[in-house]
Amino acid sequence: MPVAPAIRPPRTPAEWAAYYRLRYAVLRAPWQQPPGSERVPADDEPGTMHALLLADASLAANATPEALAVGMLQPTGAGQGQIRFMAVASAAAGTGLGSRVVAWLEEQARAAGLREIVLHSREAAVGFYERLGYVVVEPSHTLFGVIPHFLMRKEL
Ligand SMILES: CC(C)(COP(=O)(O)OP(=O)(O)OC[C@H]1O[C@@H](n2cnc3c(N)ncnc32)[C@H](O)[C@@H]1OP(=O)(O)O)[C@@H](O)C(=O)NCCC(=O)NCCS
């Protein structure tokens, strides 16, 4: 019987490709951003943690990995980390995967001794983070000229 996929960092080049493919599809393609715009230098910095949840079918031998949910945590100094690039495949949205990814990243943050998480939430996702205990601090940037963001924080 297949084991339900756990959240963990990508392990193979094919899993890394699946990870960035979902980021691009959810967070960049709808705004016609160029391929590559889904990656940032912080992705490769030591200390950055990546969360990947694969589709069940990805567990079959020789299957091409397919990401259902991804997220990243970047330590930003002084006991603080930032969650970035949260994305859930549209077909799997609203089924609890985003919450699981945030909870996993928070666990990693605690284990790394971090005491606070901040993030810049898209306006449409503020309610999602509020349900997970995050509080709006102030409005932040507007992405691609059209997506207002809000700085949010949570003490661990
Ligand atoms: C925002 C996102 C990460 C949420 O992940 P998800 O797996 O769909 O959310 P969950 O199923 O874990 O939802 C958890 C709770 O938040 C609620 N929720 C989910 N998305 C919400 C939203 N956009 N606004 C308000 N509430 C939301 C759910 O109804 C659920 O509530 P419940 O616990 O009362 O049932 C995901 O929908 C997504 O990738 N959206 C597009 C990209 C995006 O906006 N990313 C965040 C960038 S800052």
The ligand as an SDF file (V2000), in Angstrom:
LIG
                    3D

 48 50  0  0  0  0  0  0  0  0999 V2000
   -3.2340   30.5710   -0.0120 C   0  0  0  0  0  0  0  0  0  0  0  0
   -2.9480   29.0730   -0.0820 C   0  0  0  0  0  0  0  0  0  0  0  0
   -1.4380   28.8480    0.1940 C   0  0  0  0  0  0  0  0  0  0  0  0
   -3.7920   28.3520    0.9720 C   0  0  0  0  0  0  0  0  0  0  0  0
   -3.5210   26.9570    0.9380 O   0  0  0  0  0  0  0  0  0  0  0  0
   -4.7490   25.9170    0.9730 P   0  0  0  0  0  0  0  0  0  0  0  0
   -4.1950   24.5580    1.0010 O   0  0  0  0  0  0  0  0  0  0  0  0
   -5.6740   26.2530   -0.1350 O   0  0  0  0  0  0  0  0  0  0  0  0
   -5.4440   26.2880    2.3670 O   0  0  0  0  0  0  0  0  0  0  0  0
   -6.0360   25.2750    3.4650 P   0  0  0  0  0  0  0  0  0  0  0  0
   -6.8990   24.2820    2.7730 O   0  0  0  0  0  0  0  0  0  0  0  0
   -4.9300   24.7500    4.3080 O   0  0  0  0  0  0  0  0  0  0  0  0
   -6.9570   26.2810    4.3000 O   0  0  0  0  0  0  0  0  0  0  0  0
   -6.8570   26.4710    5.6960 C   0  0  0  0  0  0  0  0  0  0  0  0
   -7.9570   27.3740    6.1620 C   0  0  0  0  0  0  0  0  0  0  0  0
   -7.7900   28.6600    5.5700 O   0  0  0  0  0  0  0  0  0  0  0  0
   -8.9540   28.9670    4.7640 C   0  0  0  0  0  0  0  0  0  0  0  0
   -8.4560   29.6210    3.5660 N   0  0  0  0  0  0  0  0  0  0  0  0
   -7.7500   29.0640    2.5530 C   0  0  0  0  0  0  0  0  0  0  0  0
   -7.4430   29.9920    1.6360 N   0  0  0  0  0  0  0  0  0  0  0  0
   -7.9770   31.1540    2.0870 C   0  0  0  0  0  0  0  0  0  0  0  0
   -7.9890   32.4850    1.5830 C   0  0  0  0  0  0  0  0  0  0  0  0
   -7.3650   32.8060    0.4410 N   0  0  0  0  0  0  0  0  0  0  0  0
   -8.6230   33.4360    2.3090 N   0  0  0  0  0  0  0  0  0  0  0  0
   -9.2390   33.1270    3.4720 C   0  0  0  0  0  0  0  0  0  0  0  0
   -9.2570   31.8760    4.0080 N   0  0  0  0  0  0  0  0  0  0  0  0
   -8.6210   30.9180    3.3200 C   0  0  0  0  0  0  0  0  0  0  0  0
   -9.6050   27.6470    4.4680 C   0  0  0  0  0  0  0  0  0  0  0  0
  -10.9690   27.8140    4.2280 O   0  0  0  0  0  0  0  0  0  0  0  0
   -9.3370   26.8840    5.7220 C   0  0  0  0  0  0  0  0  0  0  0  0
  -10.2360   27.2470    6.7330 O   0  0  0  0  0  0  0  0  0  0  0  0
  -10.8230   26.1700    7.7960 P   0  0  0  0  0  0  0  0  0  0  0  0
   -9.6240   25.7320    8.6070 O   0  0  0  0  0  0  0  0  0  0  0  0
  -11.8290   26.9460    8.5650 O   0  0  0  0  0  0  0  0  0  0  0  0
  -11.3840   25.0750    6.9710 O   0  0  0  0  0  0  0  0  0  0  0  0
   -3.2970   28.4680   -1.4760 C   0  0  0  0  0  0  0  0  0  0  0  0
   -4.6700   28.5170   -1.7030 O   0  0  0  0  0  0  0  0  0  0  0  0
   -2.5710   29.1030   -2.6380 C   0  0  0  0  0  0  0  0  0  0  0  0
   -1.5230   28.6160   -3.0640 O   0  0  0  0  0  0  0  0  0  0  0  0
   -3.1300   30.2090   -3.2000 N   0  0  0  0  0  0  0  0  0  0  0  0
   -2.5770   30.8630   -4.3630 C   0  0  0  0  0  0  0  0  0  0  0  0
   -1.1890   31.4060   -4.1270 C   0  0  0  0  0  0  0  0  0  0  0  0
   -1.0570   32.3080   -2.9240 C   0  0  0  0  0  0  0  0  0  0  0  0
   -1.8450   33.2180   -2.7290 O   0  0  0  0  0  0  0  0  0  0  0  0
   -0.0200   32.0280   -2.1190 N   0  0  0  0  0  0  0  0  0  0  0  0
    0.2800   32.7940   -0.9530 C   0  0  0  0  0  0  0  0  0  0  0  0
    1.1760   33.8750   -1.3600 C   0  0  0  0  0  0  0  0  0  0  0  0
    1.4500   34.9880   -0.0070 S   0  0  0  0  0  0  0  0  0  0  0  0
  1  2  1  0
  2  3  1  0
  2  4  1  0
  2 36  1  0
  4  5  1  0
  5  6  1  0
  6  7  2  0
  6  8  1  0
  6  9  1  0
  9 10  1  0
 10 11  2  0
 10 12  1  0
 10 13  1  0
 13 14  1  0
 14 15  1  0
 15 16  1  0
 15 30  1  0
 16 17  1  0
 17 18  1  0
 17 28  1  0
 18 19  1  0
 18 27  1  0
 19 20  2  0
 20 21  1  0
 21 22  1  0
 21 27  2  0
 22 23  1  0
 22 24  2  0
 24 25  1  0
 25 26  2  0
 26 27  1  0
 28 29  1  0
 28 30  1  0
 30 31  1  0
 31 32  1  0
 32 33  2  0
 32 34  1  0
 32 35  1  0
 36 37  1  0
 36 38  1  0
 38 39  2  0
 38 40  1  0
 40 41  1  0
 41 42  1  0
 42 43  1  0
 43 44  2  0
 43 45  1  0
 45 46  1  0
 46 47  1  0
 47 48  1  0
M  END
$$$$
